[in-house]
Amino acid sequence: MKRLLPVLVSVLLAACANTGTAPAADHEIKTDSDQTDADRRAGIRLELAQGYFSRGQFSTSLDELKLALQAKPDMREAVNLRGLVYAAMGENQLAEEAFRRALAVYPKDPDTLHNYGWFTCQQQRWPTADALFDQALAQPTYRAPARTLLAKGVCEARSGRMLVAEKTLARAFELDAGNPAIAVNLSEVLFRNNELERARFYVKRVNEQPEQVNAQSLWLQLRIERRLGNASTVDELAQQLRRKYPQTPETQALDAGRYD
């Protein structure tokens, strides 16, 4: 299921940028004036690290995270992002240690549970990933359950649990119907489950939005329409794919007739 989850990196990065939890009712709300110099330095370094991570400059991101943690050693977002950076670099043991350290300090932090869950999913540690995702979803103040349901559904699909994945991704769609990653991945799972009309419904929503359409979503709809026997629509989608994305793996697969 290699085509699942085309934009998960951005979803994961968002998990580092936001707290995901509401402030406790019995605490004073923090404002900029409450920040110490160390807080400000750490915040600037974290922002730089996030930018470098999103551009694939992992070593530079790691350097910025080290500086952030020098200023604020237990900064949750920095420790969390460090786990993602190590994972992206293939340093799995260091990534594991980073996530465990974050959870030792913030044991119920849903963002860390989410990212650690995705890390273990990539290692095909399915039961551990399920447990971590479920722990994140169980936090009553978690503000981004759709993000974790998306990751959980993709993980379930990758492990071959397609019917379970369909239910999980459908729940994610109920919570965030405007998220193209959820719609495309739900469509992909429905396609694999031979629910062709439903699969077309979700991916077509994405392809009708110029700011959301991409090679993966066009290719998915093309394969669905082909299986449904809609030859004219297949031709239209093939023209769009070749015109807009001539060098992509999807267009290469189209030209080679590799539809499955």
N, C-alpha and C positions, 0 to 999 in steps of 0.2 A: 504493500500500500504506500509506495513511495511518493505518490502525488498528493497525498493528504496534507492538509495544513500548510498552504503556501505562504502564509504571512505570520507564522507563529513567532518568529524572532521579534517582530515588533510588539507582539502581545506580551512576550516575556520581558522585553525591555520596559514596557509600561509598568510591569509588576515591580520593577525596581524604583521607578520614579515616584510611585504613589504609595501611601501607607497602607491602603486597603482596609483600615480600621478607623472607627470613629473615636474622637477623644473621649476619655472618661468624663462622666457627668460631674464628678466631684473634684475635678481639677480645673485650674485656671487655663483659659484658652491662650495658647502661645501666639505671640505676635512678633514682628521683626525686632521690636525693641528689646525683646527678651533674649535675643541671640547673643552669645558671646563671640569674641573674635575667633575662637576655635571652631564654633559652629559655622561661622561665615566661611572660613577657609575650607572646612570640610565640605560644605555645600557647593562651593565653587569647583572644587576638585571632583566631586561626585558628578556634577553636571558635565564637566569635560570628559570624564570617564565614560559616561553614558553616550555621549556623542561619538567618541572614538569606537566604542563597542558596536554601535549601530552601523558604522562604516567598515567594520571588520578589521580595525587596527587594534588587535587584542593586546599586544605588548605595551603600546602606548596607553591604552585604557588601564592596564594593570599598574603602570607607573603612577597614573593619577589616583588610582584607588589606594595605593600605598601611602601617598601623601595625605589623602583624606583620612585614612585610618591613623596616621601619625598625629593628626590634629584631634581626632575623635575616635579612639580605639574601638568602641562598641557601637559605631554607627551602623544601624541595622541595614539600611539600603546599600551601604558600601560593602559590607560583608556578604550580603545577598548577591549583589552584582559580581563580586569576585568569584563566587561559585560558578556563575554563568560564563565568565571569561575563561576560567580554567577549563570548564567543560568544552567550550568552543576551541580551545587550544589542544584538546585531547589529553589534558592532564587530569584524568578522572579521579585519582586518589586525592589530589589537592582540591578538586571540586567537592568531593565528598566531605573532606575535612571542613571546608568553608561553610557548606550548608549545615553540617552538624554543629559547628560553632555558633552560627546564627540562631539555630533552634535551641541551643543551650542557654543563650541569653534571652531569647524571645520565643519560648516554646510553643506558643499558639499563634505565631504570626502567619496569617494566611498566604501572604506573598511568598515567604520563604518555603512554606509547605507546597505551594503551587510549583515553584521553580525546581525544588528538590524532586517533586513528583515527576516533572517532565524529564529531569536528568535521569532518574531511574527508569523511566519509560524508554528512553533512548538506549539504555543498556539491557532492555528486554527483561527487566525485573518487574514483571507485571503485578504480582500481589503487593509489592512494596509501593509501586506507583499508585495503585488503586487506593491503598490505605492513606497515603499522603494527600491525594486529591480529596478523599472523603473528609479527612481532618480539616483541610482548608475550607471546604464547603460547610462544615459543621459550625464554623465560627459565626456567632450571631450578628456580629457587626461587620462582616465581610461585605465590601461594596462591589466586588467584581466576580460574582459567582458564574456569570456566563463565560468569562475567560477560562475558568478552571473546568467548567463543563465541556468547553471546546477541547481543551487539552486532554481531558479524560476520555472523551469520545474518540478522539484520534488514536489515543493509546490503545483503547479497546479494539478499534478496527485493526490496528497494526498487529495485535495479538490474535486476530482471527475471530473475535467475538462480534460479528457484524450486526446481529440483531440487537445486542446490548448497546453497541455503539450508536445505532439508529435512534434508540430511545434517549440516550444521553445527549446527542446532538440536537434532537428535537426539543428537549428541555432548554438547551442553550439558546435555540432560535426563539423560543417563547419569551425569553428574558431579553434578547437583543436581536430583534429581527432585522435591524439595519446593518449588521456586521457581515461583510462579504465573505470573510473566512469561514464563519459558521455556515452560511448558506451553501458555499461551494463544497465544504467537507460533508455536510449533510446530504447534498446532492450526490456526491461521489459514493457515499455509503448506500444510499437508496439505489443507485445504479448497480452497485455490486450485488445488492439484494434483489435485483430485477424488478424494482418498483419504478418503472420507467416514467410514467406520467408524473408522479410526484417528484422524481429526480429532475425532470425538465422544469417543473414549476420553480424550484429553488434556484437553479443555476441561471434560468432565464431572467429572473429578477436582477441578478448581478449584471448580466450582459446587456441589459437595457439601460444601465447607468454608465455613461461614458467614463466617469472617474473611477469606476470599480472594475470594469472589464479588463481582462489580461489574457495572455496566451493560454494559460491553464483553464480558465473558465470557458473560453471559446472551444477549446479542444474537448472539454468534458461535454458541453452541449452538443457538439458535432457528433460525438460517439453515441450519445443518447438518441439523437434524431436519426442517426443511421440505423440503430437497432429498432427504432419505431417504424422505419421504412419511409421517412420523410425526405426523399431524395433532393427536392428543390431547396429545402432548408439546409441540408448538408452542403450543397453547392455554395450557398450564400455564406455560410460560416467558413467554409474552406477558403473562399476568396478573401474574407476579412482576415483570416489567420495569416495567409500568405502576404497580404498587403501590409498589415500592421506589424507582424512579428516574423519576418522572413528567416531569421537566423536561429530561432528557438528550437529546442528539442521537440516541441509539439509539432511544429511545421515540418521538421525532418521526419517525424513519425508519420505524418499525413502523407508526405511525398513518397514514403517507402511503403505505404499501405499497412502500417503496423497499428491497427486500431485497438488491440487488446494488450 
